[in-house]
Amino acid sequence: MDITHNNRNPLRHQIYRSITESGGKHLILTPGCGIRHPFEEDTIRYLQKVKIETEALLNK
Protein backbone atom coordinates (compact mmCIF):
# COMPACT_ATOMS: atom_id res chain seq x y z
CA MET A 1 0.00 0.00 0.00
CA ASP A 2 2.87 2.38 0.68
CA ILE A 3 3.90 2.30 -2.98
CA THR A 4 0.43 2.90 -4.40
CA HIS A 5 -0.26 5.65 -1.87
CA ASN A 6 3.18 7.27 -2.32
CA ASN A 7 3.95 7.02 1.43
CA ARG A 8 7.62 7.90 1.19
CA ASN A 9 8.69 7.79 4.85
CA PRO A 10 7.50 4.20 5.38
CA LEU A 11 9.09 3.22 2.05
CA ARG A 12 12.42 4.78 3.09
CA HIS A 13 12.26 2.90 6.40
CA GLN A 14 11.48 -0.42 4.70
CA ILE A 15 14.43 -0.01 2.35
CA TYR A 16 16.77 0.94 5.20
CA ARG A 17 15.62 -2.01 7.28
CA SER A 18 16.03 -4.44 4.38
CA ILE A 19 19.56 -3.26 3.67
CA THR A 20 20.67 -3.31 7.31
CA GLU A 21 19.11 -6.73 8.03
CA SER A 22 20.69 -8.31 4.96
CA GLY A 23 23.99 -6.52 5.32
CA GLY A 24 23.31 -5.16 1.85
CA LYS A 25 24.38 -8.44 0.27
CA HIS A 26 22.41 -10.20 -2.44
CA LEU A 27 19.51 -7.79 -2.02
CA ILE A 28 17.11 -7.40 -4.90
CA LEU A 29 14.62 -4.62 -4.31
CA THR A 30 11.21 -5.69 -5.58
CA PRO A 31 7.61 -5.39 -4.44
CA GLY A 32 6.11 -8.41 -2.69
CA CYS A 33 3.60 -9.60 -5.27
CA GLY A 34 3.67 -6.83 -7.81
CA ILE A 35 2.78 -3.19 -7.76
CA ARG A 36 -0.91 -2.51 -7.89
CA HIS A 37 -2.23 0.28 -10.03
CA PRO A 38 -2.40 3.17 -9.74
CA PHE A 39 1.18 4.06 -8.89
CA GLU A 40 3.32 6.97 -9.91
CA GLU A 41 6.50 6.44 -11.89
CA ASP A 42 8.07 9.09 -9.67
CA THR A 43 7.61 6.78 -6.67
CA ILE A 44 9.57 4.00 -8.39
CA ARG A 45 12.40 6.44 -9.20
CA TYR A 46 12.30 7.57 -5.56
CA LEU A 47 12.75 3.97 -4.39
CA GLN A 48 15.78 3.52 -6.63
CA LYS A 49 17.29 6.78 -5.36
CA VAL A 50 16.72 5.90 -1.69
CA LYS A 51 18.28 2.45 -2.16
CA ILE A 52 21.42 3.94 -3.69
CA GLU A 53 21.66 6.68 -1.04
CA THR A 54 21.14 4.21 1.81
CA GLU A 55 23.77 1.80 0.50
CA ALA A 56 26.25 4.66 0.09
CA LEU A 57 25.56 5.90 3.63
CA LEU A 58 25.98 2.47 5.19
CA ASN A 59 29.14 1.66 3.20
CA LYS A 60 31.08 4.68 4.49
Protein Blocks (a to p, Z undefined) as FASTA:
>chain_A
ZZmnopaklmmmmmmmmmmmnnopaiacddfkopcddddfklmmmmmmmmmmmmmmmmZZ
